C-alpha cells in the first residue's frame, strides 16, 4: 500500500472517529444521536465505495494502457525479427 493510500485511510479514520465523538458528546436525545450516527456512517460508506470504484477504474485503465503498450512492443519486435530473417 502506498504512503498516499495509508495517509488517506488514516485521515478518513480520524475524521470518522471525530465525527462519532462529536455526535456522542453533543447534547441531544439518544434517538436523534443514533439517527445522526447512522446517517454519517452511510455517508462515509458511500464516499469510500465511490473512492474504491474510482481507484478500480484507474487501475483498469492503467492495465489496459500497459497491455496496449506491450502489444505494440511485441509487434515491433516481430517486425524486427522478420527484417532480420529476410536479411539472412
N, C-alpha and C positions, 0 to 999 in steps of 0.2 A: 504494500500500500504506500502510495507516495506521501510526502510530507504535507502536500496541499490537502489531500484527502483526509489525513489524520487531523489536521488543523480544522478543517470544515466540520468533521464529526465531533470533535471536542467542543467547538463553538456552538454547534446545534445542541449538544448535550447540556452544556452550561446554560444556554438560553432556556431550554425546556425546564431544567431544574429551577431556574429563576422565576419563570412564569408560574410553575406549580407552587413554589414557596410564596410568591406574591398573592396568589389566589387563596391559598390556605390561611394566610395571615390577615387577609382583608376581612373587615367586619361585615359579614353577610350571612344570610341564612344558609344552612347546610345544603338544602336542595338547590339553591342558586349557585353555590360553590361547586357542587357536583356537575351541574349543567355547564358551568364555565370550563371546568377541567375536561369534560367530555368534548366540548367544542374545540378547545385548544389542542387536545390530543388528535382529533380528526384533522384539524388544520395541519398539524405537524406531519401526520402520516401522509396526507395529500401532497404536501411540499416534498417530502422525502421520496414519494413514489414518482413525482414529476422529475426530481433530480436524478433518480436512478434510471428512469426511462431516457432522459436526455443523455446521460453518460453511456447507456447501452447503444443508443443511436450513433453517438460519436465513435464508439468502439467499432460498430459495424461499418461505418464509413471508412475508418482507418484500415480495417481489414480488407474492404473492397479495393481501396487505393493500393494497398500492398499487393493484392492479388493481380491487379491490372499491371502494376509495375513489374511484377515477376513474369507475367505473360509476355510483356514487351521485351524483357531481358532474355527470356527463353527463345523468343522468335529471332531476336538479334543474334544470339549465339548459334541458332540453327542456320541462319543465313550465312554467317561467317564460316561455319563448318562446311556448308555446301560450296562456298567460294574456294575454300582450301582444298576440298576434294577435286574440284574442277581443275585446279592448277596442277594437280599431281598427274 
